[in-house]
């Protein structure tokens, strides 16, 4: 019309989803010292974090109860890993997430 147009911008609605289980990486990676894993847990529960060497042997393992949310979990807990490649696994309610970590000297 003679007075112009009046348009309302579109409205965006964002529905937050429950956080998914994830193993967001190992830090620092590569490492020359202690390792930590960044994990996201959707609901409170027991989690197990373990590190395996290239032969598949468990070289470090811990189990703990954690609240829902994002956590930094130490992997080495005072242990000194030999240089090499390690698989880091997160176990939670029957699900397994994994990533790799490299230790240098």
Secondary structure by P-SEA (a helix, b strand, c coil): cccbbbbbcbbbbbbbcccccccccccccccccbbbbbbbbccbbbbbbbcccccccccbbbbbbbcccbbbbbccccccccbbbbbbbbbcccccccbbbbbcc
